[in-house]
Amino acid sequence: SNMNETFSEKFPHVQLTLSKIRSLKREIRKLAQEDCGYEEPTVAMAYVYFEKLALHGKLDKQNRKLCTGACILLAAKISNDLKRPEVKQLVDRLEERLRLNRKELLSLEFPALVALEFKLHLPQREIPPETRPDPQNPHQNSWCSVFKCTVCFVSYTPCK
């Protein structure tokens, strides 16, 4: 499609098409929210991690499912203070839903951390604007709109 072409011209080092990235983000949402019961902030973090890995040219056809799993795992750990049994339960679910090998998934967690430069607590400016809590209306659940947003690549500088 036209959008995929424009996208690959703008981000030539990203190895997946825009449509594929969007469909994987839908999968992240379904997995994290519907299958695992995490709140929107966890999903938004997993999105940002996933996009950063894509932007740094770390995602490809071979590892996309593993990266999807690793992003959910990292986001869930950082935003939910998971205990060991909960981590095991999450890994079981990711393994089953994404049809992954658990060893491979766990062995990708550290390289993903390195690729994200260990920056898991996201500064406000990196959270897609439409997902930031609204200071005027703090009780409104403004995270929801992250799911409607297109790829939030605009706020990142692609690596050379």
C-alpha positions in Angstrom: 0.0 0.0 0.0 0.9 3.6 -0.4 1.4 4.1 3.4 3.8 1.2 3.6 5.9 2.7 0.8 6.0 6.2 2.4 6.9 4.5 5.7 9.7 2.5 4.3 11.1 5.6 2.5 11.0 7.5 5.7 12.5 4.6 7.8 14.5 2.5 5.4 16.3 0.6 8.2 13.0 -0.6 9.7 12.6 -4.2 8.4 8.8 -4.6 8.8 6.1 -2.8 6.9 3.8 -0.3 8.7 0.9 -2.7 8.3 2.8 -5.5 10.0 3.9 -3.2 12.8 0.3 -2.1 13.4 -1.0 -5.6 13.4 1.7 -6.7 15.9 0.7 -3.7 18.1 -2.9 -4.9 17.9 -1.6 -8.3 19.0 0.3 -6.7 21.9 -2.9 -5.0 23.1 -5.0 -8.2 22.8 -2.4 -10.2 24.6 -1.5 -7.8 27.4 -5.0 -6.5 28.0 -7.5 -9.2 27.1 -5.5 -12.3 27.7 -3.4 -11.1 30.7 -5.6 -8.4 32.2 -3.0 -5.6 32.3 -4.1 -2.0 32.4 -3.6 0.5 29.5 -0.3 2.0 30.9 1.4 -1.4 30.6 0.1 -1.7 27.0 1.3 1.8 26.1 4.8 1.0 27.5 4.9 -2.3 25.5 4.0 -0.3 22.4 6.8 2.2 22.9 9.3 -0.5 23.6 8.2 -2.3 20.5 8.4 0.8 18.3 11.9 1.6 19.7 13.1 -1.9 18.8 11.6 -1.5 15.3 13.2 1.9 14.9 16.6 0.7 16.0 16.3 -1.9 13.2 16.1 -4.8 15.7 12.8 -6.3 14.5 12.6 -8.6 11.6 10.3 -11.4 10.3 12.2 -14.0 12.2 12.1 -12.4 15.7 9.0 -10.3 15.6 6.9 -12.6 17.8 9.8 -13.0 20.3 10.2 -9.2 20.4 6.4 -8.8 20.9 6.6 -11.2 23.9 9.7 -9.5 25.3 8.1 -6.1 25.2 5.0 -7.3 27.0 7.2 -9.1 29.6 9.3 -6.0 30.2 6.4 -3.6 30.4 4.5 -5.9 32.7 7.5 -6.4 35.0 8.2 -2.7 35.2 4.7 -1.4 35.7 3.2 -4.1 37.8 5.8 -5.1 40.3 5.3 -8.8 39.4 6.2 -11.6 41.9 8.0 -14.7 40.6 4.8 -16.8 40.2 3.1 -14.0 38.2 6.2 -13.8 35.9 6.0 -17.5 35.4 2.3 -17.3 34.6 2.9 -14.5 32.2 5.7 -16.4 30.4 3.5 -19.5 30.2 0.7 -17.4 28.6 3.1 -15.6 26.1 4.6 -19.0 25.2 1.2 -20.5 24.5 -0.4 -17.5 22.8 2.6 -16.5 20.6 3.6 -20.2 20.1 7.1 -19.3 21.3 9.9 -21.3 22.9 10.2 -20.0 26.5 14.0 -20.3 26.5 14.2 -18.1 23.4 11.7 -15.6 24.8 13.7 -15.3 28.1 17.0 -15.2 26.3 15.7 -12.2 24.3 14.7 -10.2 27.4 18.3 -8.9 28.1 19.2 -8.0 24.5 15.9 -6.1 24.3 16.8 -4.3 27.5 20.2 -3.4 26.0 18.6 -2.2 22.7 16.3 0.0 24.8 19.4 1.3 26.6 17.9 0.1 29.9 15.5 3.0 29.8 12.3 1.3 30.8 10.8 4.1 32.8 9.6 6.3 30.0 9.9 10.1 30.3 6.7 12.0 29.7 7.8 13.2 26.3 8.2 9.6 25.1 4.7 8.6 26.0 2.5 9.2 22.9 0.8 12.6 23.5 -2.7 11.2 23.1 -2.0 8.6 25.9 -0.8 11.1 28.5 -3.0 11.7 31.5 -4.8 15.0 31.1 -3.8 17.3 34.1 -7.1 19.2 33.7 -9.0 15.9 34.0 -6.9 13.5 35.9 -9.6 10.9 36.4 -10.3 10.6 32.7 -8.8 7.4 31.3 -6.8 9.1 28.5 -4.6 6.1 27.9 -7.3 4.5 25.8 -6.6 6.5 22.8 -3.1 4.9 22.4 -4.9 2.1 20.6 -6.2 4.4 18.0 -3.0 6.2 17.4 -0.9 5.3 14.4 2.7 4.4 14.9 4.1 7.0 17.3 7.4 7.1 15.4 7.3 10.9 15.0 8.7 11.5 18.5 11.8 9.4 18.0 15.0 10.2 16.1 15.9 7.2 14.0 19.3 5.8 14.6 21.8 6.4 11.8 
